[in-house]
Every structure is written in structure tokens, then in C-alpha cells.
Amino acid sequence: MTKLFTFFLLLLTVCAHSQVTQRNILGNKYSLEAVKQSLIPQNQFKPYPKTAAEWKAALPDSVITKTIKAGEDVLNYKFEPISATLSLDFVRSGDRERHSKISFGKRNALIDLVVAESIEDKGRFTEAILNGVWSICEESFWGVPAHIGGTGLPNVENRVVDLFAAETASVLALADYFVGDKLDKINKLVRKRIYYETNNRLFEPMLTHSDHYSWMSKKNAVNNWNPWIMSNWMTAALLLEKDEARRAQSLHASMVGLDLYLNGLGEDGGCDEGPSYWFAAGACVFDCLELLDEATKGKVAIYSEPLIQKMASYVYKTHISDDYFVNFADADPKLKPDGIMLYRFGQKINDSQLKQFGKWAVEKYPTAISNNGFHRMRKVQNLLTVKNIESGKNSYNPVKNAWFNDIQVLTTRADNGFYMATHGGHNAESHNHNDVGDFLLYANGEPVIIDAGRGNYTARTFSSKRYELWFTQSQYHNLPIINGLGQIAGRAYEAANVKSVVNDKESSLSMNIAPSYDKEAGIASWNRTVKLNRTKNTIEISDDYALNQKPNSLQQVFMTVCDIDIATLGKIIFKTWKNQTVTLQYDSKLWSISTDLPSTEGMEYVSFKTKWDNHPVQRILLTNKALAQRGKYGFVIGMN
């Protein structure tokens, strides 16, 4: 098999910390023999209802009605073939969306039809399911063209397992589980085809050469691809594989595979990809643990492991307010959290804060689903949890302070409604932006100073041209630009002497960010402190620097989506969407001020037209007038 170490996959699988701790929690605790002995046989494994009566006992009537309606909405769905022209979009224009719209749409439609038919059990969705299953089986590749090394068209002799090939396998496995008997009545070749294609595209590659994939690396930390794929591999193997020895082998291999992700986490369980990716990383770990628990009647379970507990807590420790979350790197600033899954996770690990956070999210966003319809086994499990959520008001209280030493992220809240997050780290994080020393600030849940986030994914996003995109550059983060130069991508470009302080008087992070910059910037040291002053309820940014010679230029960037007033020298007044005012004070003798609007034109940038509730992202540039070789300066931000 051709090695798939393209720039794209390398970028996706580099994690926040190059150190890997060989915990091997699952592999050390459970041998293959132990899995064989505890695994429920395939013909007895009944994780979900299969008859209308069983569904009626498990679901409220309102959920039954809604789920059947979702099936009815796609009853006449056209399962289009994926043409060669469509597949070639990625290499011809860089566009990913036309292919994904059809591919993802087919799978989402199929799962809605399958679950609706299983619940209603009248046969009216079966023909549509048949067409959906057959159409997907006929595809040359179950993944997306962006994941096959730039060829556009797949090489059918080289079965690549990517996120969406694994997702597809579990969708077909669920179809087989829920309506397989009805498909048999139409034609017994349909289920045989499901198994043949799944075995060829997922089981065989994973059992024979999984080490060819960078997301199965034993040497380097891996990112969300690993648990995301492991959860789908487990689902497909548990539901489809009738050879019990091979089924146990697959399950044990996926457990050992999941260890690779857990081994790459730091001791605090931080997710360097951000909260929106946590739902495809830490949450997928939970999907795996839930499947293992169910398939072995609790004999394979690691819910009490401290690392699992810490990994789970990350998601509520990075919650800002409502649907806003800390969004360093490629993470999205807004997401509607899957509260039912969070509630279930909190129950399993006995974390009352996570459980209440989940309950809060269910009440706030009752229709939220996981990650654009992916993780379909999670979707089914969510249906079965609705009836079991405890009644009564949730008691969720947002976390006041959190420090993740492993990814060097600090989050903190002030009594006046300020929320601040900042980080050190390095510039080879998963989905990296060059942003060491960046910070963000919210006021009573509204964005004031922001990390702009990512644009649309295209061919350029995951290529050698990634850092030509403005949203990945430090020059468009809340950081200094020195001699016209910003930070550089790579593991060597990192913060030094990082120190966090959290007490009654302050929450602060100090670090030397000089090593993260291009050497041509000529920085000897640049000591930055980002502090919440609890006594004054202010945010204070302090920079103490030394350059190798007098600079040609020094600038400081602040990114915002607020309306701003810069008419008064020494003050930047931010006006939020709800008319709060926040003031940033600067020394007008030292700085001149200007603003600009980053581009929203082109495939990579179009999402910035709407990402921040249709408010444009604006860059504020303070330009230093003194240009001293050594200096200290600061900025103070307060609520009016």
C-alpha cells in the first residue's frame, strides 16, 4: 500500500505535544483473550431496539413522531452517483464542498430513513433504504478526495481508510442491524454486499496495515482522526462481523488503536484542537468506551481512569457563554453542544459538573446534534437517552478558572463579566495557527477581542500554502508584529519560561514569545504577561522586550467584531452588539492607530461574512512611534 503521508495528513496528525506517554491503558488492562471471553456474540448483541414495540418503550411519543418525520422528509431523496468530475473538484479548483454535500447528504439521509423504518416498522421506507445502501456501495471511495494524496480520483487498488470511509462503514452496519431482515426479503445479495464492501474498505486495511496511517502512529501524538475512526471501526465490527475470533481481534485492535490517542494526551487531558474538535476527539473516545461497555456487559471499562476524567472536563472548562467556546487554532468560536451526549458522559464518569453542563445544553439547545450529523451511533444513543434525563432545573455553574499545563491554556472569569483565555504552546499544534501568546476577551458572553477562527477548508488550507492564509498568521492574532515579521510554523517555534498564576488577586500567564518568531525579526527576548487583575476587574497586557538592534517597525494587533471608536487619543472604545462598552487604554505618545478589514473574498474566506453573526472581523493596528531597541509597554482593558 502506498504510504499516505501527504502534507495534509501530516498537518492533521501533528499534535500539541511531541512527547508520547506509553500509558496503553486499554491494551495493558485487557488482553485479546480477555476480550474474547467477555465479548457478547454478534447474534446476541442487541445494543439498540429493533422492533416498534421496543422503540415505543424506549422513546417518548414526541421523539418517535419527530424521528419518523425526519425519515419522511427524505423519503424521496435522490441518491446521486458521485461523478469523476465531482471528485476532481478538489485538485482542479480546491473546492471540497460540492463533493461533500452529496456524499455526506446521502449518508445522513440513509440513517434518517433507517431509524424511521425501524421505529415505525411498516416497510414504507425500505425501498429508499435499498437504493441508498446500493448507491453508497457502488461508490469507488467512501471518503473525500482531499484525503487521498492529491490524485482527485481514488485508486481502488489502494483502499484508504479516512474519517468518512470509517463513518460510512458504521452507517451501513447500522442499516444492516436495524433493517437487514427487510433487505434480505428484497434480495439476499444486499447484506452480502454491505459486508463485502465494509470488509474490503475498512476491516482488511485496519487489520493488515493500520500502521501505514499517520493517525495510528506509535511514535507521534495523534489527533481526532484516531478516536473518530476507532469509534466507527468498533461499531461496524461489533454489528457486522460474524466470525467471532475476527470480531474480537478487530475490537481489541481498535482498543489498542485508541490507546495511541490517549498516549498523546498530556496529563491535564487538554485538547489542542479546541472545543469544536473535542466533539470529534474526546467525545469519540467516549463513543468507544460506551461501545466497549455495552459489548462486554461492563467487563471492559476505564471510566474511572484519571486521564478520562480530565479529558472529559476540558469541554466545560473552555465554555465561555451560551454557544461560545474558546477557539484557538482551527476551532470554531460557536457551537451548539450535544447536551445529551455530555449528560451521558457525565453519568458514566460520575462528573456532576459535566452532567449538569449537558443538562443545561439540552435545555438551551434541544435540537443540537453532534458534529454536522456524523457519529451516527452517538445519534442513536442520544435518542435512547432522552427519556432518562433527570427532571428538574440544571445546576450548571461555569468554571471560574482553568489551567491546562499540557497545552498551556489558561481560562478565567472576572466578577464584572469579563472572560479571558490565553495560551503559550507552540506552532505545530493540530490545525495550527501561528498564535503563541494570543488571547481573547468576552464581556458578559459577548465577543470583544477575538481569535478570528478558521476559514473554509480548501486544498490550500492543508498544503504548503497554509500560512499564506491570513487567519493562520500571527499578524492577524492579538500579538506584536516585529520588523514587519510574524511568527513561524513549526515545533521549534514555541513559548519559553511559561508560568501561570491563579489566586484571589489575579489570573495570569507570562511567557517569552521570542522563540516563536522568525529569527530575522531580531528578537533577543519578548516577555509577555496576559493578566486578569481581580482587584480592578481589568485585563492587563504587558510586553517587556529586547531586540538585537533598533527596529524598523513595531506594531501591536487587536482583532475584534465590535464597532469601535478611536477618536479619543489613548483609548479604543469597543461597542458590543448589545451596546456594552469596553475601553482599551494605550499610550498615545507611543502609538498611532489604524484599522483594516481582512479579506472575505475567495473560497477560504467566504465564511467570515457570516461566522460572527454577520459582523465583519476588523483588525486594529497600533504602530509604535518610539522604535526603541529595548522597551516596556502595556495595555489596560476595562468595562465602562
Summary of the structure (lengths in Angstrom):
residues: 640
radius of gyration: 25.5
end to end distance: 62.3
largest distance: 82.4
contacts: 2242
relative contact order: 0.09
helix: 42%
strand: 19%
